[in-house]
Amino acid sequence: IINYLMLLGWSLDDRTEFFTRQQMIDNFSLERVNKAPASFDPKKLSAFQDHYMQQVPLKQKVAMLLPYLQRAGYVAKPTPCDVGPQLTRVVEAAGDRIKVAGDILNYADFFTADDQLAYDEAAFDKRVRAPGAAALLNAYRAALAEAEPFEPAALEAFTKQFIASRSLQLNDLIHALRVALTGKAVGLGLFDTLAILGRERSLRRIELALRHAEAPV
């Protein structure tokens, strides 16, 4: 914020935008302040926020995001031992999609109890209730129970082989699978999602989605 505010009506040159605190002190002078009124640009401020957020070390970023999950009721206090490693994996997979600390709430489905996962019903109807989708999910669930190792690269190779063996396209499965796992049509990479949830939770969520698909609409 300070970096952005300094550039409202002041500049060092026509190319330098990012300054350390000491560089601000060393370079700022009233002589270079423009006489014309400055214009506040929220998008520019967001760009500065994004830049600096991406510089935050992973461990520090995890500590920064955790309180948002706790205040929203997704994580208990004191923090359970398994939350730190799981949150770390979510933050790594999300990458630069986390621009402000509150963006972690876009991935709250990872911290939601499996039987409390809410579905985007429009996406669920389109993907999971589509003809043949439930049967394919059920077959995939049975195969997934034996997949090893349960990590992104191996899961991607396993899933592609599963699809190829049925002469299908990857899109025939992945959209329905994403909704079953997260309740949403968009999110982290699908194979990161599977690995972060782990085998037991992934199988459980697919099972719950299949039950939901059978319920009266």
C-alpha positions, -999 to 999 in steps of 0.1 A, spaced: 0 0 0 28 24 9 46 16 -24 14 24 -43 5 55 -24 40 69 -30 34 67 -67 2 87 -66 15 119 -82 52 110 -78 77 90 -99 114 83 -99 115 76 -137 93 61 -163 100 25 -155 106 19 -118 75 9 -98 85 -14 -70 106 0 -41 118 -14 -8 111 8 22 146 20 23 145 28 -14 114 49 -8 131 69 19 162 74 -2 145 84 -34 113 103 -25 114 141 -28 87 168 -30 104 182 -61 93 152 -81 56 154 -70 33 163 -99 11 194 -97 -18 176 -114 -43 158 -92 -35 121 -87 -61 95 -98 -67 65 -74 -68 33 -95 -80 2 -75 -68 -21 -103 -33 -7 -100 -34 -11 -62 -45 -48 -67 -16 -53 -91 8 -41 -64 -9 -64 -39 -5 -93 -62 31 -86 -68 40 -84 -32 18 -114 -22 38 -136 -46 70 -126 -28 58 -139 5 76 -171 16 54 -202 16 56 -208 54 47 -171 61 19 -172 36 3 -203 52 5 -185 86 -12 -155 70 -41 -174 55 -49 -198 84 -68 -171 105 -92 -166 76 -102 -202 76 -105 -202 114 -127 -170 115 -149 -185 88 -153 -217 109 -135 -241 86 -106 -248 109 -108 -252 147 -87 -235 174 -62 -248 184 -53 -258 149 -54 -296 143 -20 -311 134 -30 -322 99 -42 -287 88 -8 -271 84 5 -297 58 -29 -297 40 -30 -259 38 6 -258 26 -3 -281 -3 -34 -261 -12 -14 -228 -12 13 -245 -34 -13 -258 -59 -31 -224 -60 1 -205 -67 -6 -169 -79 -44 -174 -77 -41 -163 -41 -37 -126 -44 -51 -115 -10 -52 -136 21 -90 -139 20 -87 -157 -13 -80 -189 6 -118 -191 12 -122 -199 -25 -106 -233 -15 -126 -239 17 -140 -271 2 -107 -288 12 -114 -279 48 -151 -288 47 -163 -322 61 -171 -345 33 -207 -350 43 -211 -312 45 -198 -303 11 -223 -281 -8 -228 -286 -45 -233 -260 -72 -265 -276 -83 -264 -262 -118 -229 -277 -123 -240 -309 -106 -270 -313 -129 -249 -306 -160 -219 -328 -151 -228 -355 -126 -264 -361 -137 -254 -361 -174 -262 -394 -191 -235 -420 -183 -216 -398 -159 -226 -416 -127 -217 -450 -141 -183 -437 -152 -177 -421 -118 -186 -453 -101 -162 -473 -123 -135 -447 -117 -140 -448 -80 -135 -486 -79 -103 -483 -99 -91 -453 -79 -91 -474 -47 -61 -493 -61 -42 -464 -76 -6 -460 -64 11 -437 -55 -17 -412 -47 2 -382 -60 -6 -358 -88 17 -371 -116 9 -407 -110 -29 -400 -107 -28 -381 -140 -12 -411 -157 -36 -435 -140 -66 -415 -150 -55 -412 -187 -50 -449 -188 -84 -455 -173 -100 -433 -199 -80 -447 -228 -90 -483 -218 -126 -473 -223 -120 -454 -256 -133 -422 -240 -121 -386 -238 -107 -371 -206 -134 -345 -206 -160 -373 -203 -147 -378 -167 -129 -348 -153 -157 -323 -152 -180 -346 -133 -152 -357 -111 -143 -321 -101 -178 -314 -91 -180 -346 -71 -148 -338 -53 -152 -300 -47 -189 -292 -53 -178 -267 -80 -171 -266 -117 -137 -248 -113 -108 -250 -89 -73 -263 -85 -58 -288 -109 -78 -320 -107 -49 -343 -99 -36 -319 -72 -72 -319 -58 -72 -357 -56 -38 -358 -39 -46 -331 -14 -78 -347 -4 -61 -381 -3 -75 -415 -12 -100 -420 16 -117 -386 13 -116 -387 -25 -134 -420 -26 -159 -408 1 -167 -377 -19 -173 -396 -51 -196 -420 -32 -215 -391 -16 -219 -374 -50 -233 -406 -65 -258 -408 -37 -268 -372 -43 -272 -379 -80 -297 -406 -71 -318 -383 -49 -350 -368 -62 -345 -335 -79 
